[in-house]
Amino acid sequence: MATLQVVEIFDSLQGEGSWAGYPMTFVRLAGCNAGELGLDCRAWCDTPQSWAGSAGAEMEVAEVLDRVSLPRLCLTGGEPLLQLDSVMQLAAGAHQRGLLVHLETNGTVGPPTRVAEAGGVTAGGGGRVFDWVVVSPKPPDYFIARGWRGLVDELKLVVDGSLDSAIAEKLAAEHPESVMSIQPLAGAPESLKQAVDLVMRHSRWRLSLQIHKLLGLR
């Protein structure tokens, strides 16, 4: 039986992006590749407990599924796709139980072959592997693996007040099918101002606020 290194499992409202306000069971997986890739997001990351690949506890996929109490399961991290094979088994098991699976990834790990080859659906035509994919690229270069093109439901771009707007525009052009969510850093007025300015200048983009933090939720 496949296992996952799990930091925490909890129920809450999705606080960010297109599904903000919807209840979900969150499964936070251990391991993050931001440090080894030299990404500049660790200064404002709010889940440092997920960085180490050994963090949390080892759980069988069936154990994780038994802890899911809501119709939507959100896989987050860390970087969930560092545990690719087990994540795929978890997604398949969730669908067998009638659950919908959301994936949050930084985009540096290319999509699973079964996702990429079938254009976002399983090779057998049995439905999507992930029901909603959010890619949140990180500075300094906001790299997204080329294989994700055409498979991203939503781009979530966290702005720190100094982001070159040309980077955001380039990402939007490379992923025209994706919802573009612009998210300021919590408690940073200059970041909020830039986020609002970007959205006001691009009418198809949307502002994403961390409403779970505003509500005092996890």
N, C-alpha and C positions, 0 to 999 in steps of 0.2 A: 504493500500500500504506500502510495506517495505521501511525503510529508512536506510541511511548510514551516519555516521559521517565522513565528507570529509574535508581533510586539503587543498587540491588543485587538480586541473585538468589542465593539460597542454600538449601540443604537443612538442615532441622533438625526437632526435635520441636516440635509445637505446645505452647506452655507455658501457655496460658491458656484458661479457659472449658471448655465441654462436650467439646471435642475434645483436651484436654490429654493429651499422651503419644503422639499419633498423628504419624507422619512426614509432612511436607509439604514441597513446594517453595514458598518464599516469594518473592514479587515485590514489592519495596518501590518504590512510585511516588513521584515528586517532586511537591512542591506541597502546602501546607497553608493552610487559610483561618482557622486559630484566631486568628492575630494580628489580622487585619482585622475579625474578628467580636468581638474583645475577650474571648475565652475565657481562663479562668484555668488552663490546663493546661500552659503552656510551662515553668513552673518545675520541673515533674517529668516532662516529656516525655523519654524516653530515646533518641529518634531525631531530634535537631535537624538532622542532616545531610539530612533529607528536607523541611525547611520550604520552601526556595526552589524555585520552579517550574522553574528551570533546572538544578537539581542533577542529578548523575549523567550519564548518556549517553542520547542518542536512539537507540532501537532499533525496528526493524520488528516488528510483531506476530509474524510467523513466526519471527524471531530469538529472541524471548522464549519462544515455545512450544518451540523446539528445545532450550532450556536446562532445560525442566521434566523431571525425571527420576523423579518419584514420582507415584502415582495421584491425589494431591490437591494442588491449586494454591491458595495463599492470597494474595489480593490485599490489600496493606496499604499504609501510607504513613507520613507524610503523609495526605492525603485522596484515595483512589483515584478518587472520582467527579468530581474536578476535570478528569480526562481521560476524560470519560464515553464519547464515541463510540468511542474506541480501546479502552477497557475492555470495552465491549460486544462489539467484534470479537474481542478476546482471549478472552472467555468463550465465545463461539460456536465459535472455533477449538479451544479446549480440549475442549469437548464433542464436537466432531467427532473428536478423538483419543481419546475415551473417558475423559477426565479429569473429576474433580469439582472444582468451583470454589467456594471460600470467599471471602467479601467481608467486610472489616473497615472500617467507616465511622463517622464521628462523628455521622452522622444529620442534619447541617445541609443537605446537598444532597438534594433530594427524589429518590425512586426513579426510574429510567428509565421512560419512558412504557410501554414494552413490558412492564416488570415490573408496574407499577401497574395498567394496564388489564386485565391477564389474571390478576390475583390471585397473582402470583409465578411464573407460567409464561409461556412465549412465546406470542405471539398465535396462532401456528400450532398450538399444542398439542403442540409437540415436546419438552416438558420444561421444567424450571426454568431461568431465565437464570443464577441463582446457586443453588448447592445448599445453601449455609448462609450466612445473613446475620447478622453480629454488629454491632449498633449500640452504640457507647460514647459517650453524651452527656457533654458537658463543662460544668464550672462556668463562670460563676456560676448560670445559669438552667437548665442541662441540657436545652436545646432540642432537640427532634427534629421534623423536618418532618412535617406532618400526613399526607402521602402514604404514610409508612411504616407506618401503622397496619394491622395484619393481615398484614404482610409480614416481620416481624422474627422470626427464629428464636431469637435470644438477645440480651438486653440485658446489657451488661457495664458495671457502675458502679464506677468507681475512687473509693474514699473516702479522704479526707485527714485524718480524725480530727475534723473540724468539720461534716460533712455533716448537714443537717437530715433526719432520718429520714422526715419527711413528703414530701420530694421523691422519695425512693426509692419510697415507697408509692404516690405519685401516678403515677409512671412504670409501676410494676407493674400498676396498675389500668387504665391506658391501653393496655397491651400484655399482656392476660391470656394470650395464646397463646404468649408468649415465655418461654424459660428466663431466670431472673433470676440473674446471677452477680455476686457482690459481691467486689471485689478491693482489698486494701489496697495502699498504697504500699510498695515494697520498702524494708526497713530503717527503717521508721517504726512503733515499738511502739504509739503511740496510734492509728494508722490500723488496725493489725491488731486491736486491741481493739474498735474500733468495728465493723469488718467482722464479727468473730465475734459480737458482740452483736446486730447486725442479723439475721444468719442464724439465730441461736438463737431470735429472736422471730418469725421468719417461716419456718415449716417447709418451704415450697415453694422457698425461695431456697437458693442454694448458694454456698460459699466458693470463690473462684478464686485460686490462688497462681501466681506466675510460676515454674513448675518448671524452665523452661529456665535461669533465672538460678541456681537452687539447684544445678543440675547442671553449671553452667559452660558452657552451650551458648549459641548465638546466639538 
